[in-house]
Amino acid sequence: MSNAFMTLSHCARMATRQAFRTGNVHHVIATSSTFMPLAVIDEHQLFTLGDRLDLTSLLFWADPFVDADTG
């Protein structure tokens, strides 16, 4: 049973809002849970889970500084 509102686009918007709110990179990952098929985590949680995730688990990332003007 999964939440119908927990789509990739919904989680991507949530990750983007969290990234701009906190200043940290946020990621959307696929989980093996049927109750929570997608999760939004920050970069610190990603490093903690690093060995348990594969590259296909990472579905989206939001970096608040990717479009920052460096000049």
C-alpha positions in Angstrom: 0.0 0.0 0.0 1.6 3.3 -1.1 0.5 6.9 -0.8 -1.0 8.0 -4.1 0.5 11.5 -3.6 4.0 10.1 -3.1 5.0 10.4 -6.7 8.5 11.3 -8.0 7.3 14.8 -9.0 5.8 15.5 -5.6 8.9 14.3 -3.8 11.1 16.3 -6.2 9.2 19.5 -5.3 9.6 18.6 -1.6 13.3 18.0 -2.0 13.7 21.3 -3.8 11.8 23.2 -1.1 13.9 21.6 1.6 17.1 22.3 -0.2 16.3 26.0 -0.5 15.0 26.1 3.1 18.1 24.4 4.7 20.9 25.2 2.2 21.7 21.5 2.0 21.5 19.2 -1.0 18.4 16.9 -0.8 17.8 13.7 -2.7 14.8 11.5 -3.7 15.6 7.8 -3.3 13.7 4.7 -4.1 13.2 2.4 -1.1 12.3 -1.2 -0.9 9.3 -0.4 1.5 5.8 -0.8 0.1 4.6 1.8 2.6 7.1 4.4 1.6 8.4 3.7 -1.9 10.2 7.0 -2.2 12.0 9.1 0.5 13.5 12.6 0.6 16.8 12.6 2.4 19.5 15.2 2.9 23.2 14.7 1.9 24.2 13.7 5.4 21.7 10.8 5.4 22.8 9.9 1.9 26.4 9.5 3.1 25.2 7.4 6.0 23.2 5.1 3.7 25.9 5.1 1.0 26.8 1.4 1.2 23.2 0.2 1.3 22.1 2.2 -1.8 22.8 1.4 -5.4 23.1 4.0 -8.2 19.6 3.2 -9.4 18.1 4.2 -6.0 19.0 7.8 -6.5 16.1 9.3 -8.6 16.5 13.1 -8.1 18.7 15.6 -6.4 18.2 19.3 -5.5 21.2 21.5 -5.0 20.3 25.0 -3.8 23.6 26.5 -5.1 23.8 24.9 -8.6 22.5 28.0 -10.3 24.3 30.5 -8.1 26.3 33.3 -9.8 30.0 32.8 -9.0 31.1 36.1 -10.5 
